[in-house]
Amino acid sequence: MRTGRWNRDFSLFFVARAAARLGDMMLPVALAAGLIQYGYGVGAVGGAMAAFSACFAGFVIFGGVIADRFDTRAVMVCADLTRVVTQSSVAMMFFTGHVVFWQICVVGAINGLCAALFQPGIASTIPQIATDVQGANGIIRIAESVMGVAGPAVAGLLIGVTSVGGVFAAHAATYLTSALCLLGLRLRRGPRPAERERFRTDLVEGWREFRARGWVWGVILVWMVLMITTFGPLTPLVATEIITAHGDTAYGLVNSIGGAGMAVGGLIAMRLRPRHPLRAGAIAMLAYGLQPVMVALHAPIWLVATGFAVTGGVQTFWSVMWATSIQTQIPGSILNRIHAYEVAGSLAMMPVGQALAGPAAGLLGSGPVLVVGAVTAVAGMVALLLAPPVRDLGRAEQDLVGV
């Protein structure tokens, strides 16, 4: 029963997402510290992370079909429980000192498959547990922002107090928390056809429905370009520039300020109810280039921190507008598949952008690459504002306010 924003079901879902996000943000720190401790080097860290990313990106579309064919909550719980087992096994590896790289990669691949099964269900669950879909998305984004800042700090603390194995054990516990919370949800199982079509037919239907919505594929097309030119190169180049110029502490500080900006963006997204959500989100994202420009110009650290705060805020505001549009404009019977195509398209070019960041910086310099990324981000938002399907998309009637 959905009687308010903080009803029982939404509270459980909130805890599930916050716990899982905390664990996911602890993982890179634990993985890097653990593998380097056992002499595997930075390249191994990247390889282990790539095993996860490749499986996630490669199978998330199939995860969307599976989520639409079966009980979505059951699929998500099974994915969480599988990751409880995998992360517990890694914890045992580090506790016993028997750490084998290929085994770590296999676990990463399995976790990527689980994430591909889990992710599509998020989109269809929120409309079932919250009448105020936009407000719910804002709250979830705020929680994810806070956990994004807290996760690395908690991981560092646990490594100091226990060991790397302790971080992986805690990570397993976050997935167990998520699974138990999801099991506690009181969801009405949506009507499903008595006989499902073949798997391939469902996959093709999802693609057809995706292509039929110009506002969806138009945004994804722009995002694929930005992943190569802006989002992909941003993290490695910005990290290198700030750490070189100001040190590790300054980089940690500006990231924390960026997390605070994300939380503020979430709060604004909860309150501001534009008639055209994607138009408002694109206008906000025009300010995204402030961060890379400040870094490229070697601005004082307080200006760089301001750029991080603004960028974090507008990115969260956009993500709430986008998620709310997806969840309220698309019928539930195909929502998981559309969301899966959306996620796959959004992330597909990220590794390309990351891979090209180094060679591009070597050829042109980090500053010019960051400026190009900022300019491309602005151009991409202008393109969205000029596209009628995106610019003119109105609010859905079921996205109620003040409930």
C-alpha positions in Angstrom: 0.0 0.0 0.0 1.4 3.4 -1.0 0.1 5.9 1.5 3.1 8.3 1.5 6.6 8.9 0.4 8.1 7.1 3.5 5.7 4.2 3.5 6.9 0.8 4.7 7.8 -0.5 1.3 9.7 2.5 0.2 11.6 2.6 3.5 12.7 -1.0 2.9 13.7 -0.3 -0.7 15.6 2.8 0.5 17.6 0.7 3.0 18.3 -1.9 0.3 19.6 0.6 -2.2 21.7 2.5 0.4 23.3 -0.7 1.7 24.1 -2.0 -1.7 25.6 1.4 -2.8 27.7 1.5 0.3 29.1 -1.9 -0.4 29.7 -1.2 -4.1 31.7 2.0 -3.2 33.8 0.0 -0.7 34.7 -2.5 -3.4 37.3 -0.6 -5.5 39.3 0.4 -2.4 39.3 -3.2 -1.1 40.1 -4.7 -4.5 43.0 -2.3 -5.2 44.5 -2.7 -1.7 44.1 -6.4 -1.7 45.5 -7.2 -5.1 48.4 -4.8 -4.7 49.1 -6.3 -1.2 49.6 -9.7 -2.9 51.8 -8.3 -5.6 49.5 -8.3 -8.5 49.9 -4.6 -9.5 47.7 -1.9 -10.8 47.1 -3.7 -14.2 45.5 -6.6 -12.3 43.2 -4.2 -10.5 42.0 -2.9 -13.8 41.6 -6.4 -15.2 39.5 -7.5 -12.3 37.2 -4.5 -12.6 37.0 -5.0 -16.4 35.7 -8.6 -15.8 32.8 -7.1 -13.9 32.1 -4.2 -16.3 32.3 -6.4 -19.4 29.8 -9.0 -18.1 27.4 -6.3 -16.8 27.4 -4.3 -20.1 27.2 -7.4 -22.2 24.3 -9.1 -20.4 22.1 -6.3 -19.0 19.9 -6.3 -22.0 19.2 -10.0 -21.4 18.6 -9.2 -17.8 15.8 -6.8 -18.8 14.1 -9.6 -20.7 14.4 -12.0 -17.8 13.0 -9.4 -15.4 10.0 -9.0 -17.7 9.5 -12.7 -18.1 9.7 -13.7 -14.5 8.9 -12.2 -11.1 11.2 -9.2 -11.0 11.6 -9.1 -7.2 12.6 -12.8 -7.2 15.3 -12.2 -9.8 16.7 -9.3 -7.8 16.8 -11.3 -4.6 18.5 -14.2 -6.3 21.1 -11.8 -7.7 21.8 -10.4 -4.3 22.0 -13.8 -2.6 24.4 -15.0 -5.3 26.7 -12.0 -4.5 26.5 -12.7 -0.8 28.2 -16.1 -1.7 30.7 -14.7 -4.1 31.9 -11.8 -1.9 32.0 -14.2 1.1 34.3 -16.5 -0.9 36.6 -13.6 -1.7 36.6 -12.6 1.9 37.8 -16.2 2.7 40.5 -15.9 0.1 42.0 -12.9 1.8 41.4 -14.2 5.3 43.3 -17.4 4.4 46.0 -15.7 2.3 45.1 -17.9 -0.8 44.5 -15.1 -3.4 44.5 -16.2 -7.0 44.0 -13.6 -9.7 41.9 -15.7 -12.1 39.6 -16.6 -9.3 39.1 -12.9 -8.5 38.3 -12.3 -12.1 35.7 -15.1 -12.2 34.0 -13.7 -9.1 34.0 -10.3 -10.8 32.4 -11.8 -13.9 29.7 -13.5 -11.8 29.0 -10.3 -10.0 28.7 -8.5 -13.3 26.1 -11.1 -14.4 24.2 -10.6 -11.1 24.3 -6.8 -11.6 22.9 -7.3 -15.1 20.0 -9.3 -13.7 19.4 -6.9 -10.8 19.6 -3.4 -12.5 16.6 -3.6 -14.8 14.3 -4.3 -11.9 15.1 -1.1 -10.1 13.1 1.0 -12.7 9.9 -1.1 -12.4 10.1 -1.4 -8.6 10.0 2.3 -7.8 6.6 3.1 -9.4 5.1 0.2 -7.4 6.2 1.5 -4.0 6.0 5.2 -4.4 3.1 7.4 -5.6 5.6 10.4 -5.8 8.0 8.8 -8.3 10.1 11.9 -8.7 10.4 12.5 -5.0 11.3 8.8 -4.5 14.0 9.0 -7.2 15.4 12.2 -5.5 15.7 10.4 -2.2 17.4 7.4 -3.7 19.9 9.6 -5.5 20.7 11.5 -2.3 21.3 8.2 -0.5 23.5 7.0 -3.3 25.5 10.2 -3.2 26.1 10.0 0.5 27.1 6.4 0.3 29.4 7.2 -2.6 31.3 9.5 -0.3 31.1 7.2 2.7 32.0 3.9 1.0 35.7 4.5 0.4 36.1 6.0 3.9 34.4 3.0 5.5 36.6 0.6 3.4 39.8 2.4 4.5 38.6 2.2 8.1 37.8 -1.5 7.9 41.1 -2.3 6.3 42.9 -0.5 9.2 40.8 -2.2 11.9 40.5 -5.7 10.4 41.9 -6.5 6.9 41.0 -6.5 3.3 39.0 -9.7 4.0 36.9 -7.8 6.5 35.9 -5.3 3.7 34.7 -8.1 1.5 32.8 -9.7 4.4 31.1 -6.4 5.0 30.3 -6.1 1.3 28.6 -9.5 1.4 26.6 -8.3 4.4 25.4 -5.3 2.4 24.0 -7.6 -0.3 22.3 -9.7 2.4 20.7 -6.6 3.8 19.5 -5.7 0.3 18.0 -9.2 -0.3 16.2 -9.2 3.1 14.7 -5.8 2.5 13.5 -6.7 -1.0 12.0 -9.9 0.4 10.0 -7.7 2.8 8.4 -5.7 0.1 4.6 -6.1 -0.4 4.3 -5.9 -4.1 1.4 -6.7 -6.3 2.6 -9.1 -9.0 1.6 -7.5 -12.3 -0.5 -9.5 -14.8 1.6 -11.6 -17.2 0.5 -13.5 -20.3 -0.4 -17.1 -19.7 2.2 -18.1 -22.4 5.3 -16.1 -23.0 6.8 -15.7 -26.4 10.3 -17.0 -27.2 13.2 -15.2 -25.5 14.4 -13.8 -28.7 10.9 -12.5 -29.5 10.9 -10.6 -26.2 14.3 -9.2 -26.9 13.3 -8.0 -30.3 10.1 -6.5 -28.9 12.1 -4.6 -26.4 14.3 -3.2 -29.1 11.3 -2.2 -31.2 9.7 -0.4 -28.3 13.0 1.3 -27.6 13.3 2.6 -31.1 9.7 3.7 -31.2 10.4 6.3 -28.5 12.5 9.1 -30.0 13.0 10.8 -26.7 14.7 7.7 -25.3 17.0 6.8 -28.1 17.8 10.4 -28.7 19.1 10.9 -25.2 21.0 7.6 -25.3 22.6 8.6 -28.6 23.9 11.9 -27.1 25.0 10.0 -24.0 27.1 7.6 -26.0 28.9 10.5 -27.6 29.5 12.1 -24.2 30.8 8.9 -22.8 33.6 9.0 -25.3 34.4 12.7 -25.2 33.4 13.8 -21.7 32.3 11.3 -19.0 34.9 8.6 -19.9 38.0 10.7 -20.0 36.9 12.9 -17.1 37.7 10.7 -14.1 41.2 9.6 -15.0 42.3 13.0 -16.3 40.8 15.0 -13.5 42.2 12.7 -10.9 45.7 12.9 -12.5 45.6 16.7 -12.8 44.4 17.4 -9.3 46.6 14.9 -7.5 49.7 16.2 -9.4 48.9 19.8 -8.7 47.4 19.7 -5.2 47.9 16.2 -3.8 45.8 13.2 -2.7 44.1 15.0 0.2 42.8 17.8 -2.1 41.4 15.2 -4.5 39.6 13.5 -1.7 38.3 16.8 -0.5 36.9 18.0 -3.8 35.2 14.6 -4.3 33.5 14.9 -0.9 32.3 18.4 -1.9 31.1 16.9 -5.2 29.1 14.4 -3.2 27.6 17.2 -1.2 26.6 18.9 -4.4 25.0 15.7 -5.6 22.9 15.6 -2.4 21.8 19.2 -2.9 20.9 18.3 -6.5 18.7 15.5 -5.2 17.0 17.8 -2.8 16.2 20.3 -5.5 14.9 17.5 -7.8 12.5 16.4 -5.1 11.0 19.9 -4.9 11.2 21.3 -8.4 8.4 19.9 -10.6 9.0 21.2 -14.2 6.3 20.6 -16.8 8.9 19.3 -19.1 11.4 17.3 -17.0 14.0 16.5 -19.7 14.0 20.1 -20.9 14.8 21.2 -17.3 17.4 18.5 -16.9 19.2 19.5 -20.1 19.2 23.1 -19.1 20.8 22.2 -15.8 23.4 20.0 -17.5 24.6 23.0 -19.5 26.7 23.8 -16.4 28.3 20.3 -16.4 31.4 21.6 -18.1 32.4 23.8 -15.2 34.3 21.1 -13.5 36.6 20.0 -16.4 37.1 23.7 -17.4 38.3 24.6 -13.9 40.7 21.7 -13.8 42.0 22.4 -17.3 42.6 26.1 -16.4 44.5 25.0 -13.3 42.2 27.2 -11.2 42.6 27.6 -7.5 41.4 24.6 -5.5 38.4 26.4 -4.2 37.2 27.0 -7.7 37.8 23.4 -8.7 35.8 22.4 -5.6 33.0 24.7 -6.8 33.0 23.0 -10.2 32.7 19.6 -8.5 29.8 20.8 -6.4 27.9 22.3 -9.4 28.6 19.3 -11.7 27.5 16.9 -9.0 24.3 18.8 -8.4 23.3 19.2 -12.1 24.1 15.6 -12.8 21.9 14.3 -10.0 19.1 16.7 -11.0 19.3 15.3 -14.6 19.4 11.7 -13.4 16.2 12.2 -11.3 14.4 13.8 -14.3 15.5 11.1 -16.6 14.7 8.2 -14.2 11.3 9.6 -13.5 10.5 10.0 -17.2 11.5 6.4 -17.9 9.5 5.0 -15.0 6.3 7.0 -15.6 6.2 7.2 -19.4 6.8 3.6 -20.3 4.3 0.8 -19.6 5.3 -1.7 -16.9 5.1 -4.7 -19.2 8.1 -3.5 -21.2 9.8 -1.2 -18.6 12.5 -3.6 -17.6 13.6 -4.2 -21.2 13.6 -0.5 -22.1 15.6 0.3 -19.0 18.0 -2.4 -19.8 18.6 -1.0 -23.3 18.9 2.4 -21.8 21.6 1.3 -19.3 23.5 -0.7 -21.9 23.5 2.2 -24.3 24.5 4.7 -21.7 27.5 2.6 -20.5 28.6 1.0 -23.7 31.0 3.8 -24.7 32.4 4.5 -21.2 35.3 2.0 -21.6 36.1 3.5 -25.0 36.3 7.0 -23.5 38.4 5.8 -20.6 40.8 3.9 -23.0 41.2 6.9 -25.3 41.8 9.4 -22.4 45.5 8.5 -22.1 46.4 8.6 -25.8 44.4 11.7 -26.3 46.1 13.5 -23.4 49.5 12.3 -24.6 48.8 13.8 -28.1 47.0 17.0 -27.1 47.6 17.5 -23.4 45.1 16.9 -20.6 43.8 20.5 -20.6 42.7 20.5 -24.2 41.0 17.1 -23.8 39.1 18.3 -20.8 38.0 21.5 -22.6 36.9 19.5 -25.6 34.8 17.3 -23.2 33.2 20.4 -21.6 32.4 21.9 -25.0 30.9 18.6 -26.2 28.8 18.4 -23.1 27.3 21.8 -23.8 26.7 20.9 -27.4 25.1 17.6 -26.4 22.6 19.4 -24.2 21.9 22.0 -26.9 21.1 19.1 -29.3 18.7 17.7 -26.7 17.0 21.0 -26.3 16.6 21.4 -30.1 15.0 17.9 -30.4 11.2 18.2 -30.0 10.7 14.7 -28.7 13.0 15.4 -25.8 12.3 19.1 -25.3 8.5 18.8 -25.4 8.1 15.6 -23.3 5.6 16.5 -20.6 5.1 15.1 -17.1 3.2 11.9 -16.9 -0.1 12.0 -15.1 0.8 9.2 -12.7 3.8 11.1 -11.4 1.8 12.6 -8.6 2.9 15.4 -6.3 2.9 15.8 -2.6 1.8 12.3 -1.7 
